[in-house]
Amino acid sequence: MMNIPPSLAQKVAAAVSRFGARVKPKLRDGGGGPEDQLRAPIEQLLAEVAAALGVELVLVGEASLAALASARTTRLACPAPGLAT
């Protein structure tokens, strides 16, 4: 079992709570596409978690995963420290 530092667990829990607070009014309204309503809050959540972990996160919207024959989606990239991006 992983031993997650309490400070990291608290930061992630707070980020998830903020995500819920951001998403709730968007989905309650019922207007617009549900996927589009989640885009910005998910990007914010992932950015907050990445910051808590101390990693750089690059999100690329509308990326195609042709190898999986999937619709456009968000691609995540975590560049290795010290490498040019």
Secondary structure as UniProt FT lines:
FT   HELIX           6..29
FT   HELIX           34..53
FT   STRAND          58..63
FT   HELIX           66..68
FT   STRAND          73..77
FT   TURN            81..82
//
